[in-house]
Structures are given as structure tokens and as C-alpha cells.
Amino acid sequence: MTDPRLSELARLLPDLKLSTDPGDLEHHGRDWTRRWTPAPLAVAFPADIAQVQAIVRWAADAGVAIVPSGGRTGLSGGAVAAQGELVVSLDRMNKVLDFNAVDRTLTVQPGIALEAVQQAARDHGLVYPVDFAARGSCQIGGNIATNAGGIRVIRYGNTRQWIAGLKVVTGTGDLLDLNKALVKNASGYDLRHLVIGSEGTLGIVVEATLWLTAPPPRTQVMLLAVPAMDALMKVFAEAHHRLRLEAFEFFTDRALAHVTAHGAQKPFAEDYPYYVVTEFDAAGEANALDFFERCVEEGWVVDGVIASSDAQAAALWRLREGITESLARYKPYKNDVSVRISVVPAFMEEMQQLLTAGYPHVDVVWFGHIGDGNLHINVLKPDDLDNAVFVAQCEHVTALLVETLRKHEGSISAEHGIGLVKKPWLGSVRSEAEIALMRGIKAVLDPKNIMNPGKLL
């Protein structure tokens, strides 16, 4: 606390929890990328909106950059503080503020975990349907900042579809109250949607009103073994035709090997190159049998199992949701890409050829939300390879992957944002005119460029 700027902040906000403890700086200064050494100035833990506004105004006057911090489960470096920034952790702002039964809305603070939001909705007989494996540690503010997707986008869409209203502190310290949970609001630009997906570069989300919905009918979970890559989208098309899908995910034999080595149970006696886990309305059980039989007859599926209990359903989902955790020790280089669903077969074929040629002696694990066109590629660093050399090799392959994405009009970032990792390739998916407009918007909302500078743009 010897830095005079921090002394001034402590004087202005004597009740603010402020830390320069090395453990806090390390913990709050990074996300899951692990590619940058954390070096924040300090970590602030505001307890309310007024403190956030005061912090931002101090930062603007002192010329201190701010990195908003949620659960830091992102994979693009968007929550990294490596240049002496002040980390503003929303951990203390983690409460449910209001439930409105008529509007079916839940108002929460940004630091609340996604899983806690889901539980609060269930407590009122409703659901907040956005879902993914990091639900226990990711925070709703971070979900909004990256427009998080997850495993049920095919049925419910991304986070954007469930944001009824936002309160945001801009880079000037002003508080914006956006949309106020109106279903219809044709009163000019909807600034709420500028903030969603902006990665903390326009302001800090300090409150969110979320739309809830009725619980889905009882669902069933099925795991399928698929013999060839070109059969995956044929299975999806058949499932989409016959079933009311909640989710449709795939992973490879390499992904399964890592998850089972991490403690999950192997689903079949034999190994297969590809697997699909799908969840669907249980009312279509007869259709599910017809779907499975058709896929087997066509040679698209060679084995399968349908969960007979909640415990078995959870075990099948663990095979997909446990992949990221099982790979964490390798510090993988990750790509998070998307194309239109109709383009997936052609893109996957080209991507497979590119990855095979680019990484002939490296373990490459891929999986993803194939039902919405989103694929995750994980390149595992060999233990004996220098990290800088490894990243350089991977970025060479990524440059080639970007060209393939450009050809298919895809995106280099489907759901983790641009951050630091993807910044070199923003121009591959956004035109010069679009990027110029983004810079102009940021200049209005954050004129001193203190909000997560260096990320995204």
C-alpha cells in the first residue's frame, strides 16, 4: 500500500477492501489461460455500486487501468492483469436482489456464481437455462461480458437472450440503467447489447436482471459411438428431425482417454473415434428408439447407451463436461471457433487435415457444441518443449486455421471472447469499418481508456 495512488484510493474509500497480498495478486490477476504472469497494482473488492463508481472515477483521475474480475474461467486472457492494473473483483457483490413472479425475472449482483443463479431460479419453480461446466465458479457478470454460450444454446440461445436489464458503470464512472426488464422497448439504441460481449472494455456490469423460464419437460440423456467424422452431422440432422433437443455435443477418442484417466468411467468395452452426448425431451422416447435404429442401420452409429437414472445421466455428461478439467495440467493452447451449422461438415474435414499436418507429433484434443457450430481445439504442450516455442508453433497453425475460417465465414472466437489470445486475428472476422466503429464506441463510454485496455481492441 506504499503506492501513493493506492493511499489516495484508501483515503477516498476507507471502507473499501483493498489487497496487495501476493496470493491475492496471483489469484485475481489471471484467468484459465495461464500464459501471462500476473502483475496487478492491487485488488479491490467493492461491496456496492457506489464503491464501483468511486473506484472508476479515482482510476480515471489517477490514470490507472482497471481489469474487471469475475470467476476468471475464461480462456482468452480477457481477465489477465499483467501491466500494473487495478483488478476490480466482484466477489463480494454476489447476492440475489429480487425475484418478480409476474415478470419471471431474477435480479442479481454480478459476482454471483451461475450455479447459484440456477438454484435461485429453481427455488421459485423456474429455470435460468444458460449452462456450462464451469457453472460452480464462473460469475454472471463474466457470463454477460463474454456472452457465454455453453451446452444448451441449441435450445435456449446464448446469455444475450436472457438479459432483461443491466446496470453498468462506464469508464467515466456514470451509472447506466439499461432496458429495465422491458419486453418491448423501441426507444432507440439498445445499449444493453453493446455491453453484452464487450469483455469489460466499455464498463463494469454491477447488476443484472435475468429472464427465467418454465422448467423443461423431463429429459433423457443418450451417448452414441460414431465411427467416422462425416457421420456426426448426419446423426445431428436425424436427431434434430426426430427429437426435441436440449443439447447435442461431441468429443473424440482422445478427449475420452483424458477424461477416463481423470476418473470418469469408460462407457463402452470398445474404443471408437467419435462420441455424441445428446439430451432431449423424454416424451419422445419412442422417437428416440427410431432415431437410434435409423442411425445404426445407416452405419452412422455403432453403439449407444441411454441413461436409466439421474446418476447415470450425470456420468454420461461427465464424459463431455470433464474434458477441460482433465486437460488443465497440460496448459493447452486453445482455439474456440464457430461456423454456420450447415458448414460444419466441410469445415471439420478441412480442419482435421490442417491439424494433422500442423501437429504431427502433438496430442490434439477437440470437442464441442457441434449442434450450434462451435468447436473447441486443445493442443497439449509436450513436457519437454519450451512454452514460448510451443505457443509460436501453435500460432503458426492458428494463422492457417484463421484462413480456413475466413473461407467459411466463421469466427475465431465463439464464446470465450477475444481478450489477449485472439486479438491478432480480430481482423479476420470483423471488417476495418466495424473495428473503427468499435473503437469509436469505446472512446465514448471509456474516454480515458481505463476499462480493460489492451483486450479485444
PAZADREN-927494 format. One line per 5 residues: for each residue x, y, z of C-alpha. Coordinates in steps of 0.02 Angstrom, whole numbers, always signed. Each point is the difference from the previous one (the first is absolute). Layout:
<rotis>
X/Y/Z | ...
</rotis>
This chain:
<rotis>
+0/+0/+0 | +150/+113/-15 | -52/+58/-174 | -68/+177/+23 | -141/-36/-122
-62/-142/+111 | +19/+109/+153 | -114/+127/-83 | -127/-136/-45 | +2/-62/+180
-26/+178/+61 | -148/+26/-118 | -78/-168/+43 | +51/-48/+177 | -126/-144/+3
+62/-76/-164 | +86/-169/+16 | +165/+21/-91 | +139/-129/-9 | +180/-6/-58
+28/-172/+74 | +107/-101/-123 | -123/-145/+8 | -146/+112/-44 | +98/+82/-141
+45/-170/-72 | -176/-72/+19 | -98/+148/-66 | +123/+56/-132 | -24/-145/-121
-130/-109/-84 | +8/-180/-62 | +121/+42/-142 | +153/-3/+116 | +106/+80/-137
+36/+166/+86 | +82/+36/+167 | -122/+97/+111 | +64/+172/+52 | -147/+105/+61
+23/+158/+102 | -126/-63/+127 | -168/-87/+15 | -154/+99/+51 | -154/-88/+68
-145/+123/-11 | -157/-40/+98 | -125/+106/-96 | -30/+105/-154 | +53/+163/+83
+171/-72/+38 | +20/-60/-179 | -42/+174/-64 | +123/+79/+120 | +138/-122/-51
-27/+38/-184 | +4/+188/+28 | +160/-17/+101 | +76/-108/-137 | -45/+126/-134
+80/+141/+100 | +154/-102/+47 | +25/-76/-172 | -12/-177/+67 | -69/-137/-112
-136/-115/+67 | -25/-185/-31 | -175/-57/+53 | +11/-172/+80 | -134/-134/+17
+32/-186/+15 | +146/+13/-123 | -49/-161/-87 | +26/+78/-172 | +124/-70/-125
+51/+154/-99 | +99/+104/+125 | -142/+123/+20 | +18/+7/+190 | +191/+6/+5
+81/+144/+97 | +183/-3/-50 | +39/+186/-22 | -27/+78/+172 | -189/+15/-15
-121/+8/+145 | -103/-158/+4 | -179/+36/+50 | -66/-163/+68 | -189/-18/+10
+12/-144/+125 | -87/+96/+140 | -144/+55/-111 | -78/-173/-9 | -179/+12/+59
-173/-29/-72 | -86/+169/+13 | -175/-34/-62 | -118/-128/-75 | -153/+55/-98
-126/-141/-25 | -107/+96/-123 | +144/+55/-112 | +93/-163/+32 | +161/+94/+33
+142/-20/+124 | +108/+151/+42 | +175/-41/+60 | +168/+78/+35 | +140/-40/-123
+107/-106/+115 | -129/-136/+25 | +49/-170/-70 | -100/-69/-145 | -44/-154/+103
-72/+111/+138 | -106/+90/-129 | -64/-167/-65 | -42/-55/+177 | -89/+163/+40
-107/-23/-154 | -41/-180/+49 | -50/+60/+173 | -140/+96/-86 | -50/-143/-114
+86/+74/-153 | +166/-19/-90 | +141/+109/-62 | +47/-109/-147 | +176/+58/-48
+117/-138/+57 | +179/-62/-16 | +128/-101/+97 | +75/+149/+95 | -170/+40/+78
+66/-16/+178 | +140/+127/-18 | -44/+118/-144 | -96/+158/+44 | -150/+76/-86
+93/+164/-33 | +134/-95/-96 | -133/-99/-92 | -75/+164/-59 | +169/+75/-45
+36/-146/-118 | -179/-41/-53 | +32/-176/+64 | -80/-144/-94 | +23/-176/+64
-87/-166/-24 | -182/+53/-24 | +17/+136/-131 | -86/-113/-125 | -161/+17/+102
+18/+163/+96 | +129/+109/-86 | +145/+96/+77 | +3/+108/+157 | -57/+149/-105
-174/-75/-19 | -27/-2/+189 | +54/+175/+51 | -154/+105/+40 | +94/+149/+69
+174/+58/+52 | +79/+129/+112 | +172/+47/-61 | +134/+118/+64 | +88/+77/-150
+180/+58/-13 | -53/+173/+61 | -81/-69/+157 | -176/+32/-63 | -135/-128/+40
-108/-59/-145 | -165/-88/+35 | -35/-93/-163 | -170/-66/-59 | -74/-25/+176
-71/-171/-43 | -117/+63/-135 | -54/-133/-123 | -33/+133/-133 | +104/+157/-6
+16/+89/-168 | +79/+158/+69 | +161/+7/-97 | +164/-94/+16 | -4/-148/+120
+162/+35/+91 | -25/-158/+103 | +56/-103/-149 | +157/+104/-23 | +54/-47/+176
-40/-185/-21 | +154/-78/-77 | +109/+157/+21 | +124/-89/+116 | +3/+138/+130
+68/+127/-124 | -151/+117/+9 | -42/-9/+184 | -32/-110/+150 | -165/-94/+18
-59/+35/+178 | -176/-73/-8 | -95/-113/-119 | -183/-43/-18 | -19/-172/-78
-149/-76/-85 | -51/-171/+65 | -108/-131/-84 | -104/-152/+42 | +95/-162/+35
+17/-111/-152 | -92/-166/-6 | +92/-150/+70 | +150/-37/-108 | +105/-151/-45
+185/-11/-36 | +75/-112/-133 | +182/-36/-43 | +40/-60/-176 | +158/-74/-75
+31/+67/-175 | +122/-87/-119 | +45/+145/-115 | +8/+188/+3 | -112/+21/-151
-139/-92/+94 | -8/+127/+143 | -110/+129/-88 | -107/-137/-76 | -37/-58/+177
-37/+180/+48 | -119/+25/-146 | -93/-159/+45 | -10/+48/+184 | -58/+175/-44
-136/-73/-110 | -66/-130/+123 | +36/+70/+175 | -30/+159/+97 | +182/+34/+38
+66/+83/+157 | +184/-29/-43 | +107/-87/-129 | +186/-12/+37 | +144/-100/-70
+176/-50/+51 | +139/-109/-68 | +85/-158/+62 | +147/+106/+59 | -116/+105/+107
-79/-156/+73 | +171/-72/+42 | +45/+153/+102 | -166/+6/+92 | +4/-184/+47
+181/+17/+56 | -65/+142/+110 | -125/-115/+85 | -153/-14/-112 | -68/-172/-44
+29/-69/-175 | -172/-15/-84 | +31/-144/-121 | +109/-154/-4 | +74/+53/-167
+76/+165/-54 | -74/+106/-139 | +66/+156/-88 | -146/+116/+40 | -137/+15/+130
-161/+100/+13 | -93/+40/+160 | -174/+67/-28 | -141/+50/+116 | -180/+7/-58
-182/+6/+55 | -40/-168/+81 | -176/+6/-72 | +80/-50/-165 | +67/-166/+65
-77/-98/-144 | +75/+124/-121 | +168/-22/+86 | -4/-186/-35 | -45/+32/-182
+140/+128/-10 | +128/-122/+71 | -55/-143/-113 | +7/+111/-155 | +176/+60/+45
+59/-179/+26 | -79/-59/-163 | +87/+140/-95 | +167/-40/+82 | +10/+171/+83
-2/-75/+176 | +79/-163/+60 | -45/-1/+185 | -101/+99/+124 | -71/+11/+174
-146/+97/+72 | +5/+54/+181 | -120/-93/+113 | +23/+114/+151 | +54/+175/+46
+165/-70/+63 | +34/-86/-166 | -49/+158/-95 | +126/+98/+105 | +133/-133/-35
-30/+15/-187 | +7/+189/+7 | +162/-9/+99 | +83/-78/-152 | -30/+164/-92
+4/+129/+139 | +156/-71/+82 | +112/+24/-152 | +64/+175/+39 | +44/-45/+179
+87/-160/-55 | +111/+100/-119 | +43/+143/+119 | +168/-70/+56 | +65/+6/-179
-30/+188/-15 | -76/-29/-173 | -1/+126/-140 | -183/+24/-40 | -102/+51/-150
-185/+38/+20 | -75/+14/-174 | -170/+2/-82 | -80/-15/-171 | -179/-12/-59
-76/-168/+39 | -21/-40/-185 | +187/+28/-27 | +58/-113/+143 | +34/-159/-105
+109/+87/-128 | +89/+103/+131 | +35/-149/+111 | +75/-96/-144 | +118/+142/-43
+39/+33/+183 | +45/-182/+29 | +122/+3/-145 | +75/+162/+60 | +23/-62/+179
+74/-166/-55 | +129/+90/-108 | +33/+138/+125 | +20/-109/+154 | +72/-166/-60
+78/-46/+169 | -112/+93/+123 | -158/-57/+89 | -147/+102/-68 | -165/-18/+91
-158/+72/-74 | -181/+2/+50 | -143/+121/+1 | -176/+61/-21 | -17/-73/-173
-188/+31/+0 | +32/+188/-5 | +158/-1/-106 | +126/+29/+142 | +158/-105/+11
+137/+2/+133 | +176/-49/-48 | +128/-38/+136 | +183/-24/-45 | +94/-80/+145
+176/+61/+31 | +132/-137/+8 | +91/+4/+167 | +169/+19/-83 | -48/+147/-112
+35/+180/+50 | -163/+94/+25 | +47/+147/-111 | +50/-117/-141 | -161/-98/+24
-109/+157/-9 | +91/+60/-156 | -30/-167/-86 | -182/+3/+49 | -25/+178/-61
+71/-48/-169 | -134/-135/-14 | -132/+121/+65 | +43/+121/-141 | -40/-140/-123
-158/-42/+96 | -53/+182/-12 | +12/-9/-188 | -111/-154/+1 | -125/+92/+111
+5/+151/-114 | -40/-113/-148 | -152/-69/+91 | -50/+170/+76 | +27/-65/+176
+64/+77/+161 | +165/-21/+93 | -94/+21/+164 | -167/-84/+28 | -28/+26/+185
+158/+48/+98 | +28/+171/-74 | +151/+75/-86 | +99/+55/+154 | +188/-6/-26
+9/-170/-82 | -107/+33/-153 | +38/+185/-23 | +120/-26/-147 | -140/-80/-99
-146/+117/+36 | +21/+70/-175 | -36/-171/-74 | -181/+5/+59 | -35/+187/+10
+24/+127/-138 | +106/+157/+19 | -160/+102/+4 | -72/-106/+140 | +160/+12/+103
+4/+188/-25 | -178/+12/+65 | +46/-109/+151 | +143/+119/+40 | -117/+147/-15
-127/-78/+118 | +136/-37/+127 | +63/+179/-11 | -172/+65/+47 | -31/-117/+147
+182/-9/+57 | +84/+162/-58 | +157/-26/+105 | +20/-181/-55 | +7/-70/+176
-124/-144/-23 | +95/-161/-33 | +118/+86/-123 | +95/-108/-122 | -137/-132/-5
-109/-28/-152 | +59/+157/-94
</rotis>
